[in-house]
């Protein structure tokens, strides 16, 4: 399913302006700017080392920014700890899933709601997760470490949904998955979007990312080299050659 490209968003829920991050003497981000509008899926594509994951980690405050600003729902995030951003609705599903392997699927999902006290709504949100990922309901009492890679990715996203995100950041959700599971994961991302959660997606699978998003940014060596609707970015000759294998 291809999402409509639309126009530039009128209301941004996440704004990144001139973000700069260094690891020692290496400048990983050299002034990245981007926005995510309410009702959008926006994707960042680029080669390994381009700065995609660093951008998400800097947005979450997991790596310090040397310069630049991040605003979430109109408020600057500088000096606000990561746990507070999560409680306010800015939630990252990290690359590598980071599930609790020794806990059950159900217990992992409960961990996503650890900061909540609204028990009845937690139960309702658990059912929402099972609606998006029916396979997790089938595996509810199974130890998470025994799940397949695709099921673990479903669990990582489901756990994030249990915190009721207002913005969902996804870092390489299709990494290492078979093509059929990649399709399943992206269909789920669209379902989450249809339910009202904006998504900022980092993805090496450029074909899938551009097909399942509204707008796109191309990162090259820590800078945004191209941005536009996903359809326009996909039609760019350089993007076709470098990322789409055409």
N, C-alpha and C positions, 0 to 999 in steps of 0.2 A: 504493500500500500504506500503510495506516495502522498505526502502531506502537501497541502496547498502552500505555495511560497509566500503569499500575502505581501504585506508592506512592512516597512520598519515599524517596530512596536511603538505604540503611543505611551504605554506605561511599562517602565523597566522595573523588574524586581531585583535585578542584580546588575551592578555597573562596576567595571574594572577600568581604571584610568592610569595609563603610563606605569604599569606595574614592572618593577625591576627587582630581580633576585640574583644573588651571587652565591656560589659555593667556593669559598676561598677567593682565588684570583680569577675563577671562571664565572663569567656573567651568563647565567642561564636564561634569564628573561631580560630583554633590552627595551622595555617600554611597551608592554602588551596592553592593549585597550580592547574591550569587548562589552557587549550588553546582552542580557537575557530578558525578554519581555514576558509579561503574563500571558499564558496560553501558547508558549513556544517550546519547541525542541530546537536547540542550537547545538551544533557540533563543531569540535575542533579537530582538524585532521592535520597530519604531518608525519614526517619520518621519525624514526627513533632518535631521541636526543634533541628534538625540536623545541621542547619545553612544555609539552601538553600537560603531562602529569604534574610538573612543577607549578603550572598555572593553577590547577585545582588545589594543590596542597597550600599554595600561598593564599588563595581565596579563603581557605579554612583556617589560616593561621598556623598551619603545621610546619611551615618554613617561614622565616622572617623576610619581609620585603625590605629592600634597601631604600626604595622610593616608590611612590605611586599611592593610589587610593582604591579601596574596595568599599562599595556601598551596597547594603542589603536592605531592601524595602525602604530606601531613602535615607538610611542611617549609616554612617561610617562604621566600619568594623575594626578600625585600628585600636589596638590595646584591649580588645575584647577576647577573652580566652575561647578556645575552640569549643569547650563543653557548653559555654553559654550560647554560642552561635547555633549549636545543634539543638539546644532547648528552644531557641527562637525559630527554628524551622529550616536552617541551612544544613543539609545533610549530605555527606559524601559516602559513596560505596567505593572503597579503594580497589585498586588493581590487586589481584591476588586473593580477593574475597574476604580473607581474615575472619572466617567463621570460627566459632568455638567448637573445635572438632570433637571434644569429649562430651558435649551436651547434645541433647536431642534436638530435632528440628523445632519442636514446640518451645523448648527452653531457649533456643537461639532467638526465636521470634519474641519471646517475652523479654529478653535482654534489650531488644530494640525499644521497648516501652519502659525501660527502667526508671526514667525520670517522671513518668506519668502516675497519676493517682485516680484516674477516672476508669475504674474497673469495668463498668458496663461498656464504655466506649472502646476499651482495649479489646474486649471480646468481639465487638462489632468489626474492629479493624483487622483482627485475626481472620475473620471470615472474608473480609475484603482481599486480604493477601491470598487466601485459598481460592478466591474467585479468579484472581490474576494468574496464580500458579497452582492449578488443581493438583499437580504432582506432589506438591508439598503437603497437601492434606492427606494424600495416600501414605506419605512418609512421616507423618506427624510425630510418631514416637521413635523413629529410627535415629540412631546416633549420627550426627551430622558428618563426622569424618568418614563414614561409609558411603556417603552419597557420591554419585558421579560428578564430574566437573561441572556439567550443565546444571545439575540439581543444586550444587553448592552455590553457583552464581544466582540461581533463582532465590535461594535462601538469603544470600547477602542482600539482594535487592528487597526481598520481603521484610527482612529485619529492619532495613532503613525505612520502609513504609510504616512500620509500627511506631515510629517516632513522629508520625504525622508531618512529613516535610512540606514546607512551603516552596522550597526549591530543592531539587534532587540533582546532585552531581554524580555522574557515573564515569569511572575511570576504566577503560578497556573492558567493557562487559562481555565482549565476544571472544576474548583472548583464549586461544587453545581449544575452542569448542568446534565440534563437527558442524558442517553447514546446516543440517536440519535444526540443531539446537540454537545456532546463531539466529535463524529465522524465528524460532520460538521466543528468544530473548528480545528481539526487536519488536515483535508483535506485542509483547508484554509492555515494553517501553511506551509504545503508542497507546496502549490501554491506560497506563498510568497517566499519560498526558491528557487523554480524553476525560479522565476523572478529575482533571483540574490542576495537576501538578506540573509546573514548568520544569524542563530538564536541560541541563548543560552536560553534553556528552563528549568525552574524549574517546577516540576510536581510530585504530589503525586500518580497520576494514572500511576504507573510504566509500566503496560502492554501497554498502549497507547504510553507513552513516548518512550519506547524502540522500539516499532514498527515503530515509525515515526521519527527516528533519526539515525545519522551515528555512533556517539560515545556517551559514557555515563560515568559519574562519580557517584559513590555512596558515599554520605556523611553520616558519623556517628559521632555524638557529636563533630562537628566542625572540623573533619578531613576527608580527602579522603581515604576511606578504600579499594576502588576498582575502576579501570578504564580500559577501553578497547573499542573495537567496541561494538555497542549495541547488536549485536547477541551474542558475547562472554559473555557480562555481563548478558544477559537474560538467558544464559545457565548455569550460575554459580549456584550450588546447594544452597548456602546460600541466593542468591538473589531470587531464586525460592521460597524458604521457607518463607523468610521475607517479600517480596514485591509482589510476583506474585501469592500467594495463592496456591502453588503447593507442 
